[in-house]
Amino acid sequence: MKQLLFILSLFLTVSLTAQNYSFTLIPDSLLKDADAVQRIEETRINIHSIKSATVKHKVAYTVLNENGNNFAGYANLYDNFQKLTEASGKLFDATGKQIKAVKKKEMDDVAYNDNFSLAGDGRIKRHNFYYKAYPYTVEYEEEQVYNGIYEFPTWQPMDYYDFSVQASSYIIEMPLDYKLRYKLINGASEPVVTNNANAKILTWQASNIKPVKYEAYQPPLSRLMPAVLIGPVDFEYGGYSGNLSTWDNYGKYFASLYKGRDVLPENIKAAIHKLVDGLPDRDEKIKALYSYLQQNTHYISIQLGIGGLQPFDAKYVAEKKYGDCKALTNYMVSILKEAGIKAYSAVIFGGKNFPYVYEDFPKHYFNHVVTCVPDVKDTVWLECTSQTQSAGYAGTFTGNRKALLVTEDGGKLVNTPKYDANNNLQVRKITARIDEDGNLMADVFTHFTGIQQELQHSLFHDVNQEDREKYLNRTLNLPTYKVEKIEYKEIKNAIPAMDESLTISSPNYASVTGKRLFVMPNLFNKESRLTENASRHFDIVFKDSYRDVDSIFIRLPQGYSTESLPKDVTLSNKFGSYKISFKVKDNTIEVIRVREQQEAVFPAAEYPQLVAFFDAMAKADRSRLVLVKN
């Protein structure tokens, strides 16, 4: 592992004067397995005070082939808190000769559109030379002025696959009395520190970082590559002062943004009491109020000014019947409070690829807000931006990660729900028949729970019938087929479930050769083989736990007998368990398949064993039954 970590050089001289971008100056070690090479990157942050800074950034990429073209464009989001004062770009050919240049005023400037915000003050400056004579180099420079600071960019020189870094540097210049925190990750080195009469300067530099190839089931690069987290101690943003030395203090900052914003109109108070006063227990009240929120509000993002952190008040949401994640959560907390139920806003990262939260380094790792209703035995989490999600279900969007509770006593870092294999089920029963020509007709009933029901939940709620049919007609694991019928039934609960009923036809599913019929009885759920890798470097990570149970019954055409029946296979090891059995009874093939996997981490050295495990499952899943006509 240490051999893969790049060398952090404290003596690399990076000049912001004109560079020689000749392709011949790139070491061969940086070209092998790379689609692009970062020739130079410098981030220079000049901190003026706890609320003001200037950030200059320069980067140049040499694009080696078509796959590297995604590095050739420039895009920068700016707003009233981060003003873009300068931007420019240059294009160079393989010899390093400048071909074109662009200034800020010549770049496209468009309103930031995230497809769900009603209003926002964010804009994007963007540009692309659209050059395709490989190799070529693009260089972009920019300057932004921060008016309010609560976070700084993380320095992680290597954060892409099939990409190499020739030079990278990160420089912070700050007043002598400014308090800055940093955390060294994955072997990053201490900075070079220099002082002058008025400022303290911290410099990190790195050079000659070879490409990293993606490996199946590996951890994210942020957990592997050296990086430096940067954060202020005291800060000011949007006219509110805060302190990031502890999670408790950061929670107090958020509490100041939420203070006084929980006042409800009288008509809403009356509606709440009418709804819940007769209900027998806390859980029933929570479900009823969450349903009330879903039926009477909808999600619209509004990103104006400090609106990125501060919610609109409860009265605004009650009147307008919409809000962003912060506003809807604050409204939910307010109506729960009116019903006598204590709840908190929880700042969290929403999405599957969530960052790792270092508990010893308070920082804004988050992009979302949800409601937490705490309890000693049964804490309830509510996703207030969804009009269809079950009360208490966090799932892959906010489950199994850290959240910052914003309480009256300060911030508290807590864990969201984690789901095991008993929660994440896929239980399928298939009743099918095959005719003499090998055509198959199947009725497929599947019960999905927890994480495994999320796709079906989306198919049911988020797309129309036509798009649903298109999706299913291109994704099922059959050579040729058509979905003739689709039905869904939803079961709402803290562990939600979806029942899916499909009728599927598959012409020529079974192969007919003379008197013989070749049938692959495991119709859908088949494991794939893994690519062998003799030089695996990274740990093996299973992110989720699940259990699949398939019961398959295929009626055979009359007049056939079994010539060859697949052998039963049972596998059980540290990576999981697998069992498949085959039999023919009353002219019907019966297949029972059970597959289970647990969330786990294994050392890279065990990858050959994992490959063998997946090979064995893939082979068994594709076993064929041979029938011969009497």
N, C-alpha and C positions, 0 to 999 in steps of 0.2 A: 504493500500500500504506500509506504513512504517513497518508493521509487517513482510513483505517479505524481506525487506532490511537486509542484513547480518550485524552482529555486527563487527565493525572495532575495533580490539583490539590493543591498543598501548603497551601492556605489554606481548605480546606473545613471548616467547623465542624460536627461531628456530635455531637448531644446525645442522651444516653440517657434524657432526661426524656420526658414524654408527647409524642408526635408528632401532627401533623395529617395524616391520611391521606386527605383529600378527593381524589377523583379529579380535580377541576378544577385541582389543583396540579401535575399531571404535564405537562411540556412536550409539545407536539404532536410534536416530533421523536422523543420516546421512545415514542410510541404507535403510530406508523406501522410496520407489519410486525411488531408485537410481540404475543405471546400473554399475556405477563405482564411486569410492571415490578418490579424490586427497588427498593423505596422507600428502604430503609436496610439496611446490614449493618455490624456492627462486631464484629471479633474482637479481644479484649484478652487478652494473655498476660502474666501476672505470674510471672516466674521467681524462685523462692526459692533454688534451689541446683541442682547438676548432676543431681539426681534428683527434684526436686519443682517443680511449677508449678500455677497456677490459670488456667484458660482460661474466659473469659466470652464468650458469643456471643449476639448479637441480630440478628434478620433480619426484614424485613417485605416481603411480596410483594403487589402488587395484581394480581389475576387478571382478565384482560380478556374471556376467552371459554373455551369448553369445552376447547380445546387447552392452556390454561394451568393446568388443574386439578391437574396433577402437581406444581405448586409449592405447593399448598395444604396438604399434609400435613407432619407432623413425624415424624422417626424418628432415634433416636440410639443407637448401639451403645456399651455401657459394660461394664467388667469390673473386676477387682481392681486393675488398673494405671491405669485411667481411671474414677474413680468419678463418677457423676452426682449432684451435691449439690443442684442446683436445676433446675427446668424449669417453664415456664408458657406459656400461649398466649392470644391475644385475637383476636376476629373483629370487623371493622368493615364497615359498608355503604359505598355509593358516596360518601356525604357525609362519611365519616370518623367517623360515630357508632359507638361500641362497642355490639355486639349481644350478644356472649357472651364468657366467659372460662373458662379451665381451669387447674387447678393440677396440680402433679406427681403428687400422689396420685390424681388423677382420670383420669390417662392410662393407657392400656393398658401393661402391663409383661409381656413374654413372653421366654422363653428364646430365645437366638439359635439358629436352626436353618438350617444351610447344606445340609442333606439328605445330608451325608456324614460329619459329625463324630460320633464315638462319644460324646464327652464334651467339655464346655467350660464356662467360667465366664462367657461373654459373655451379656448380656441386652440387649433392645431396649425402650426407652421410645418409644411412638408415639401419634399422635393425628391426627384429621382432623375438621374441623367439618362437612364434607359440605354445603357451602353452594353454591347454584347461581344466585343472583341477581347477574348480572354488571353492572358490575364490583364486586368486593369485595376486601377486604384481610385477610390473616392476618399476625399478628406472633407470633414465638416467641422466648423467651429461655431460656438454659441456662447452667449453670456446672458445669465438671468439674475435678476435682483429679487431677493426674498424679502417680502414685507410681512414678517411673522414667521417664526421658526418653532416647530415642535419635533422635527426629525431631519436627519441628513441622509444622503444616499449611502447605501452600503457599498464598500469596495470589495468586489469579487472579480478579479481579472479574468478568470476562466469561468464562463457560465453558459457555454454552448458546446454541443457535440460537433465533431468533425471540423474543428476550428482551432487555430493556434494563435499564440500571442507572442509577438516579438518584443513589445515594450508596453508597460502600463505603470502609471504613477498616480498617487492620490496625495494632495497637499492641502493642509489646513493651516491658515494663518489667522491668529486670533489675538485679542488684547491679552496682556499679561495676567489680568485678573479674571479672565473668562474661564468658567468651569466646564470642561469637556470630558465626556466619558467615552471609552472605547473598549471593545472586547475582541480579542484575537481568537479566530475560529480555525480549526483544522490545521494547525501548525503555522499560521501566519506569524510573521516576525514583528518585534517591537519597531516603532518608527524611529527614524533619525530626528532628533529634537535639536533645534537651534533657536537662539534668542537674539533679538536686537533690542534697541532702546525702547521700542514701543510694542513689540509683538513677540509671540511665541509661534514657532513654525514646526509642524509635525509632517514628516514625509514618509510615505510607504512607496516602494518601487518593486517591480517584478519584471523578469525578462525570460525569453526563450522557453515558453510553456508549450509543450507538445500537445497534439490533438488527443482528445478522449473519445473512444468509440462507445456507443451505447451498448449496454449489456442487459439482457432480459432480467426482469425482476430486480433491478438495481435500485439503490437509494437515489434520491434526487441529487443533482450536482451540488446544491447548496449545503448538503450534509457531507460532502466529500472534499470539495476544493477549499483551499485557504481563502479566508475572507476576514474583513474587519467591519464590525458593527460600530457605528458612530452615533452618539446621542448627546444632547445638552443635559445640563442639570436644571438650571432655571431657564424658563423660556416665556415668550409672550406670543400669542396667536389670536388674531381677531379681537384684540382689545382685552383678552383674558390672560392673566398670568398663571403659570403653573410650575410644577417641579417634577422632574422625572427620576429622581434619585431612588424612589421606591414605587412599587405598584400601588401602595396605599395613597401616596401623593398624586399619582397619575389619576387614580379614581376620583380624588377630590377635585381635580381640574375638570373632569367630565361632569361631576356633580354640580359644579358652578355653572356649567353650560345648560344644565337641565333645570336648575332651581327656578321655582315659580311657574313652570310650564305644565303643571298637572291639573290645572283648574278646569273642571267640566261645566258645560252649560246645565241649567236646572232640568231641562227636558231630557237630557241624556241621563242624568242622575236618576230621574223618575223611571226611565225605561229600564235601567239596570236593575233597580230594586224590584220592579214588576217581573223581570225575567228570572231572578235568582232567589228572591227571598223565601220562596216556598220549596226550594230544592234541598234535599236531605244532607248532602255532604260537600266538602271542598272540591273534590274531583268533578262532580257533576256541575258545580258552579263554574269551574274553570272551562270545562268543555262548552257550556252554554255561552259564556262570554266570548270565548274564542270564535265560536260559530257566529255570534253577533258581529264581531269585528270583520270576519270574512264576508258576511252578507251585506255589510253596510259601508265598507271602505274598499279601496283598491290602491295598488302600488303605483306611484309615479315619483320618479326621482326629481328633486329640485336642488341643484348645486350652485347656489349663489352665495358668494362671500364665505362666511364661516359656516354656512349651511352644510358644508362637508362634514362637520363635526357636531353642530348644534341643531337640535330638532325644532320644527315648528311646534307651537304649543298645542295642548289637547283641544282647546276650543277651536282652533283653526281646522284641525282634522275633523272634528265633529260637524263643523259647518260645511267644509269643502268635500268631505267624504273621500279624501285621498291624502297620501303622504308618502315620504320615502321610508326606508327601513328605520331610521331614527325616530321619525315622527309617529309612525304606526306603532312602534314599540312603546314609545312614551305614552301614547294614547291607551294602549293595552294595559300598561302598568297603572295608569290613572283610573281606568274603569274597574280593574281588579281591586285597587285601593278603595274605591267607593263601595265595593261589595264586601269589604272587610278582609281582603286577602292580600298579604304582603308579597310584592313582586319587585324585581329590579330590571333595569336595562343592562344588557351584557354586550360589551364590545368584543367582536370576534372576527375571524377571517371566514368569509363564505366562499366555498368552492372546494373542489377535490384536491387541487394541488396547493395545499395550505403550507405556509412557512412554519418552520420549527420555532417555537417560542422559548427563548432562553430565560429561565425564571430568575437568574441572577443578573439579568440585564434588561431592565424595563425599557420598552421601546414601543413605537406604534407599529405593531405587526398586523394590524387589523384593517378591514374594509367594509364591515357590516355590523349591524346591531340586532339582537334578538331579545325576547323576554324570558327571564328566568323566574320561576315561582319556586322558591326553596322550601325544602322540607327535610326532616331528619331521615325519613325512609324513602320518600318518593318525590324528588325534585322534578318539576315539569318544565320543559323547554317549549317555547312557542315561536314558530316562524311567522312573523306578522305580515310579511310581504306576499304570502301565498294564500289564495282563496280556496285552495283544494286540499292542502296538506292536513294530516290528522294531528289533533292536539297531542303534544308530548313527543312527537317524532322529530329527531334532528337529522338522521340519515347521513349520506355522504356529503351533504352541503355544509353542515355545521357540527357533525358528530365526531367524537374521538379526537378532541383537541382542546387547547386552552382557551378560556374566555375571561375577560376582565369584568367582574361584577361592579356596577356603579352603585354603591350603597351610601347611606347617610353618614357612615363612619369612615368612608374611604374606599379604595379599590381592593378587591380580593380576586386573586387568580384562581380559577376553578377549572375542573374538567367537565366536558360535555359527555353525553352517553356514548358508550362503546357497545357494539353489537356483536354477539358471538354466533356460532353456527346454528344454534337453536332458534335464533331470531331471523336468520337469513336463509330461508328455505325456498327450494324449488321442487315441488312434488308434482310429478306429471304422470298422467295415465293416457295411454294411446290405445285406441281400439281401431284396427285397420283390417283391410282385406286386399288380397292380390289376385288378379285374374290370370288366365292362362297366357295372356300376352305380356305379363309383367307389369301391368298398370296397377297403381296403388291408390286407394281411397282411405283416408284416415280421419277420425275424429280425435282431436287432441284437447284434453282438459288439463290445465296447469294451475296450481295454487302457488302463488308467489308471496313471500313475506319479507318485511324489512328492506334491506338494501336491494335484494333481488326483485322487489316489486317496483322499483323506481322507474325503470324503462316503461313497464306496462302502465303505470300511473300517468306518465307523460303521454303515451300513445292514446290513452283514454281521455285526458283532459286538454292536452295542448295542441292536438292536430285534428283535422277533419277526417271523415271516413275515407275520402279518396287518398289523402296522404298516408293514412294508416295502412291502407291496402298496398300502396306502392312500397312502403317500408318493409312490410312483412313479405311481400312478393319478391324482394331482392336479398333478404337476409337469412332465411331459413336454410339449414344445412342439408339441402337436397339438390341433386343435379338438375332436375327439371320439375317444376311444381307450380301450382296456382292455389292461392288461398280463396276458397269458395265462400267462407262464412267467418265472421269475426263477432264475438260477443265478450263484453267485460262486465264484471261485477266487483264493486269496491267494498271492502270491509274496513271501516275507520277504527283505529285504535292506536295506542302508544307504539305498538308494533303493527303497522298497517299491513293489509293484505289485498291482493288483487287476484280474482279468478278470471282466467282467460280460456275461452272456448273457441277452437278453430276447426273448420272442416277443410281438408287439404286434398287435392288430387295431384298425383305425380305420374305422368305417363312414362312407361318403360322404366319404372324404377328398378325392377328386377330384370336381370339379363337372361334372355332365352337363347340357349345353344342346343339345337337338336331336341333331344328328349329331356334336357336338363334345365333347371331354373335356379339361378344364382341370386340369393337374397342377402342383403346386409340388414339384419333385423334391428340394429340400433339406429333408429331413424334420424334423430336430431342431435343429441347431446354427445359430442365427440371431442376429446382432447386433441390438441395440436402438438406436434413434436417441437422441441426446442432446438435451436441451432447449437451445434457443438462448439465449444470454445476452450481450447487447451490452456490458454493463458488468461483465464478469468481473473479479474482484479478486485471486483467489488462484492460486498456481501449480497446475499440473496434475501429479498424482502417480500414477504406475503403481507399485503396491506389489509386484506379482509378475511373473515371467516365465513364459511358457507357450507350448506349440505344440499346435495341434489339427489333425488330419488325418482327414478324412471321405471314405470311398469308398462311394458309394451306387449300387446296381444295382436298378432297378425294372423288372420284367417287365410289359409292356403286354398288354392283351387283344388277341386276334387280330382282324384286320380293320380295324385303324386305321393311318393313316399320319401322319407329322409335318407339320403345317401351319405351325407357328411354333416355332423352337428358340431359347432364351435365348442371348444373346451371352456369350462368355467374358469375364471381368473379371480384370485384374491390377492391384493397387495396392501401392505400396511407397513409404514415406516415413519421416520421423523417428519417427512414432508406431507403426510396425510394418509388417507385410506381410500381404497377403491375395490369394488366387488361387482362382478357381472356374471350372471348365470343364464344358461340357455336350456330350453327343453321344448319338445313338441308333444302336445297333448290334444287329443280330439281334433286332429288336423289344424291345430293352431300353434304358432310359435309363441312361446312365452319367454320374455326377457325381463330380468330384474337387474337394474344398475343402481349402485349407491356410491356416491363420491363425496368425500368430506375433506375440507382444508381448514386449517386454523391460522390466524394471524401469527406470524413468527419471523425470526431473522436467523439466517444460517451463514456460516463462513464461506467465502468464495471457493475454498478447496473442495467443498462438497458438491460443486456444480455438476461434475460428471455423474454423480449418483442421481441428481435431480433429472438430468437428461435421460438417464436410463429409466427412471420412474415414468416420465412422460412418454417415452418410446413404448414402454410396456402397455400403458393405458391406451395410447393411440392405436396400437396394433389390435388390442382386444376390442376396442370400440368399432373397428372396421372389419371384424370377423364376418365371414360369409357362411351362410347355410346353403348346402347344395341339395336340391330336390330332383328326383328322377321320376319321369312319368311311367306309370305301371303299364 
